[in-house]
Amino acid sequence: MVKVSDLYEDLPVTLNSDDFERYTGIKLEDELETTGESNKIVSAFLDKAHESLYYGLIYKVAGKTIKDRIIHNYITELEKPLKMCIKAQLEYMLEAVKDYRVADGSNYNSDGALNILNIDVIRNKIVAPMAYEILESAKPNLLPGMKV
């Protein structure tokens, strides 16, 4: 079992590699190119998923302290939706060829002209679209005040 690193272990709800495999049948160690250092690579991948979801979405409005209090006060209602979001985020990252976060948004069109995406477009693509749906339908809603 690989867990998030100690940087993220204070998050209210996390998913480890065994949880992900149990929910999806996908073994992260096999999916990621883990040549010899599978625990470090899988842990870093889990970190990116949790960071994107919590810091890129949940904590964006009102911050970590307030949102953590809400989550802890409603853990019975929110634990399952949060696990579903992390699962969706991990699947989304795997679909995006694992390295979506290194992209700077630039590409070349067929004429050779450089195209650069607005940073907001890139940020919106980092979080799994399904995460928004899951969190908006959770009670209490963890996304109030967010323009989604």
MIMAR-352655 format. One record per residue (C-alpha): x, y, z; residue number from 1. Coordinates in nm, 4 decimals. Layout:
east: X north: Y up: Z k: NUM
...
This chain:
east: 0.0000 north: 0.0000 up: 0.0000 k: 1
east: 0.1296 north: 0.3421 up: -0.0983 k: 2
east: -0.0125 north: 0.6499 up: 0.0734 k: 3
east: 0.0200 north: 1.0229 up: 0.0152 k: 4
east: 0.3435 north: 1.1713 up: 0.1463 k: 5
east: 0.3612 north: 1.3340 up: 0.4883 k: 6
east: 0.3048 north: 1.6714 up: 0.3188 k: 7
east: -0.0576 north: 1.5735 up: 0.2570 k: 8
east: -0.1371 north: 1.3318 up: 0.5381 k: 9
east: -0.3192 north: 1.6100 up: 0.7290 k: 10
east: -0.5885 north: 1.6288 up: 0.4585 k: 11
east: -0.9242 north: 1.5223 up: 0.6015 k: 12
east: -0.9860 north: 1.2363 up: 0.3541 k: 13
east: -0.7234 north: 1.0638 up: 0.1423 k: 14
east: -0.7042 north: 0.7618 up: -0.0848 k: 15
east: -0.4120 north: 0.5196 up: -0.0965 k: 16
east: -0.3074 north: 0.2918 up: -0.3826 k: 17
east: -0.4902 north: -0.0104 up: -0.2357 k: 18
east: -0.8155 north: 0.1874 up: -0.2040 k: 19
east: -0.7854 north: 0.2995 up: -0.5657 k: 20
east: -0.7237 north: -0.0567 up: -0.6832 k: 21
east: -1.0189 north: -0.1847 up: -0.4791 k: 22
east: -1.2542 north: 0.0782 up: -0.6298 k: 23
east: -1.1324 north: 0.0581 up: -0.9901 k: 24
east: -0.9349 north: -0.2617 up: -1.0405 k: 25
east: -0.6429 north: -0.0454 up: -1.1560 k: 26
east: -0.3070 north: -0.0990 up: -0.9868 k: 27
east: -0.1190 north: 0.2324 up: -0.9910 k: 28
east: 0.2166 north: 0.0581 up: -0.9602 k: 29
east: 0.1480 north: -0.1180 up: -1.2915 k: 30
east: -0.0021 north: 0.1842 up: -1.4691 k: 31
east: 0.2799 north: 0.4234 up: -1.3836 k: 32
east: 0.6295 north: 0.3656 up: -1.5114 k: 33
east: 0.7814 north: 0.2846 up: -1.1754 k: 34
east: 1.1183 north: 0.1385 up: -1.2686 k: 35
east: 1.2627 north: 0.0476 up: -0.9287 k: 36
east: 1.1147 north: 0.3316 up: -0.7253 k: 37
east: 0.7467 north: 0.2468 up: -0.7413 k: 38
east: 0.6587 north: 0.3755 up: -0.3931 k: 39
east: 0.8071 north: 0.7199 up: -0.4582 k: 40
east: 0.6462 north: 0.7529 up: -0.7999 k: 41
east: 0.3043 north: 0.6316 up: -0.6849 k: 42
east: 0.3207 north: 0.8521 up: -0.3737 k: 43
east: 0.4077 north: 1.1553 up: -0.5878 k: 44
east: 0.1166 north: 1.0713 up: -0.8206 k: 45
east: -0.1210 north: 1.0445 up: -0.5238 k: 46
east: 0.0156 north: 1.3755 up: -0.3911 k: 47
east: -0.0583 north: 1.5493 up: -0.7229 k: 48
east: -0.4148 north: 1.4175 up: -0.7272 k: 49
east: -0.4855 north: 1.5257 up: -0.3688 k: 50
east: -0.3138 north: 1.8620 up: -0.4197 k: 51
east: -0.5121 north: 1.9334 up: -0.7370 k: 52
east: -0.8412 north: 1.8440 up: -0.5750 k: 53
east: -0.7977 north: 2.0078 up: -0.2359 k: 54
east: -0.5807 north: 2.3101 up: -0.3137 k: 55
east: -0.6961 north: 2.3588 up: -0.6721 k: 56
east: -1.0666 north: 2.3298 up: -0.5955 k: 57
east: -1.1940 north: 2.2684 up: -0.2413 k: 58
east: -0.9714 north: 2.5133 up: -0.0529 k: 59
east: -0.9856 north: 2.7764 up: -0.3269 k: 60
east: -1.2751 north: 2.9598 up: -0.1587 k: 61
east: -1.2602 north: 3.0081 up: 0.2211 k: 62
east: -0.9284 north: 2.8271 up: 0.2630 k: 63
east: -0.8020 north: 2.5125 up: 0.4316 k: 64
east: -0.8940 north: 2.5868 up: 0.7930 k: 65
east: -1.2617 north: 2.6580 up: 0.7325 k: 66
east: -1.3107 north: 2.3799 up: 0.4772 k: 67
east: -1.1340 north: 2.1276 up: 0.7026 k: 68
east: -1.3713 north: 2.2221 up: 0.9875 k: 69
east: -1.6720 north: 2.1709 up: 0.7611 k: 70
east: -1.5391 north: 1.8352 up: 0.6419 k: 71
east: -1.4622 north: 1.7159 up: 0.9968 k: 72
east: -1.8035 north: 1.8296 up: 1.1245 k: 73
east: -1.9798 north: 1.6478 up: 0.8372 k: 74
east: -1.7367 north: 1.3589 up: 0.7860 k: 75
east: -2.0196 north: 1.1027 up: 0.7711 k: 76
east: -2.1805 north: 1.2885 up: 0.4814 k: 77
east: -1.8620 north: 1.3983 up: 0.3032 k: 78
east: -1.6183 north: 1.1064 up: 0.3307 k: 79
east: -1.7717 north: 0.9061 up: 0.0461 k: 80
east: -1.8052 north: 1.2009 up: -0.1982 k: 81
east: -1.4464 north: 1.3064 up: -0.1241 k: 82
east: -1.3178 north: 0.9545 up: -0.1921 k: 83
east: -1.5213 north: 0.9515 up: -0.5135 k: 84
east: -1.3587 north: 1.2827 up: -0.6139 k: 85
east: -1.0069 north: 1.1581 up: -0.5450 k: 86
east: -1.0813 north: 0.8399 up: -0.7424 k: 87
east: -1.2167 north: 1.0494 up: -1.0302 k: 88
east: -0.9094 north: 1.2748 up: -1.0146 k: 89
east: -0.6705 north: 0.9793 up: -1.0265 k: 90
east: -0.8563 north: 0.8276 up: -1.3222 k: 91
east: -0.8533 north: 1.1656 up: -1.4967 k: 92
east: -0.4792 north: 1.1973 up: -1.4443 k: 93
east: -0.4197 north: 0.8464 up: -1.5799 k: 94
east: -0.6277 north: 0.9323 up: -1.8881 k: 95
east: -0.4214 north: 1.2486 up: -1.9359 k: 96
east: -0.1038 north: 1.0420 up: -1.9834 k: 97
east: 0.0198 north: 1.1029 up: -1.6297 k: 98
east: 0.2142 north: 1.4209 up: -1.7025 k: 99
east: -0.0612 north: 1.6788 up: -1.7555 k: 100
east: 0.0839 north: 1.9082 up: -1.4891 k: 101
east: 0.4104 north: 1.9621 up: -1.6739 k: 102
east: 0.2293 north: 2.1125 up: -1.9719 k: 103
east: 0.2625 north: 2.4881 up: -2.0025 k: 104
east: -0.0343 north: 2.5127 up: -2.2375 k: 105
east: 0.1712 north: 2.5874 up: -2.5436 k: 106
east: 0.1457 north: 2.4048 up: -2.8745 k: 107
east: 0.2179 north: 2.4625 up: -3.2392 k: 108
east: -0.0567 north: 2.4668 up: -3.4998 k: 109
east: -0.0202 north: 2.3150 up: -3.8466 k: 110
east: 0.1255 north: 2.6436 up: -3.9787 k: 111
east: 0.4019 north: 2.6374 up: -3.7177 k: 112
east: 0.2588 north: 2.9282 up: -3.5148 k: 113
east: 0.2929 north: 2.9051 up: -3.1392 k: 114
east: -0.0381 north: 2.8983 up: -2.9470 k: 115
east: -0.0414 north: 2.9654 up: -2.5743 k: 116
east: -0.3455 north: 2.8912 up: -2.3576 k: 117
east: -0.4678 north: 3.1260 up: -2.0880 k: 118
east: -0.3618 north: 3.0034 up: -1.7405 k: 119
east: -0.7284 north: 2.9778 up: -1.6314 k: 120
east: -0.7954 north: 2.7316 up: -1.9130 k: 121
east: -0.5035 north: 2.5182 up: -1.7942 k: 122
east: -0.6162 north: 2.5314 up: -1.4298 k: 123
east: -0.9680 north: 2.4244 up: -1.5230 k: 124
east: -0.8277 north: 2.1208 up: -1.7019 k: 125
east: -0.6196 north: 2.0100 up: -1.4021 k: 126
east: -0.9204 north: 1.9106 up: -1.1901 k: 127
east: -1.1386 north: 1.6241 up: -1.3118 k: 128
east: -1.4697 north: 1.7579 up: -1.4453 k: 129
east: -1.6584 north: 1.4912 up: -1.2489 k: 130
east: -1.5109 north: 1.6268 up: -0.9231 k: 131
east: -1.7154 north: 1.9447 up: -0.9653 k: 132
east: -2.0357 north: 1.7456 up: -1.0114 k: 133
east: -1.9681 north: 1.5234 up: -0.7107 k: 134
east: -1.8807 north: 1.8128 up: -0.4797 k: 135
east: -2.1732 north: 2.0285 up: -0.5922 k: 136
east: -2.4164 north: 1.7482 up: -0.5154 k: 137
east: -2.2614 north: 1.6686 up: -0.1763 k: 138
east: -2.4347 north: 1.8079 up: 0.1293 k: 139
east: -2.2955 north: 2.0315 up: 0.2566 k: 140
east: -2.1733 north: 2.1673 up: -0.0747 k: 141
east: -1.7981 north: 2.2268 up: -0.0533 k: 142
east: -1.7992 north: 2.4621 up: -0.3527 k: 143
east: -2.0259 north: 2.7521 up: -0.2504 k: 144
east: -1.9119 north: 3.0850 up: -0.3864 k: 145
east: -1.7139 north: 2.9231 up: -0.6679 k: 146
east: -1.7726 north: 3.0157 up: -1.0272 k: 147
east: -1.7707 north: 2.6740 up: -1.1911 k: 148
